Amino acid sequence: TVADFRTILGYAQQHHLARLTFWSANRDRPCTGGGADSCSGVAQQAWDYTRVFAQYTG
């Protein structure tokens, strides 16, 4: 969930991780009418997860 990503972001900020990434950023958008390999398959707005991780500056 986006809340989980915020938790991960907080951990990365607290521990000064060198890099914070996630797999398949191109899927960071909702599906329209069923699952596909080009969308997340979860209820979200486009780029919700990317916006959370974009806050990380190392």
N, C-alpha and C positions, 0 to 999 in steps of 0.2 A: 504494500500500500504506500501511498504518498507519506503517510505518517511514519512508516518504517524507514523510508528514505530520509526523513528528517532526523530520525534517531541515528542512522548511519552517519549523516552529515555532522551531527553533534559529536559523535565519537571521533571522526576524522579531525575535526577542529580541535578537540581536546588533546588528541595524541599527535597532532602535527604530522599526519601521514603525508608521504611524498606525492602520492597520486590517489585520486578518487574517481573511479570510472564505473560504468555498468555496461553489460552486454547488450548489443543490438539497439542502440539509440534510435535507429530508423523505425523501430516498432513502438515508439513512445507516442501513441495515439490510439483512440478507441477504434474498435471494429464496427463496421456497419453491416449488420445482418449475419453474424456468425464469425467464428474464428478464422484467422488467416495468418500466413507467415509475414505479413506486412503491417500488423497491428498487435496491440497488447492483449486484447481479449478481456480486459478488466474495465470497470466503469471509471473513466477519467476524461479529462480534457486533453487535447493535444499538447504535448510537451510538458505535462505536469512534472514528471520525474526529472527531466532535463533541467527545468527551472530550479528545482531543489538543489541538484548537484552543481549547477552553475554558480551558486553562492560560494562554493569552496575556492579559496585562493591559496591554500597550502599553508 
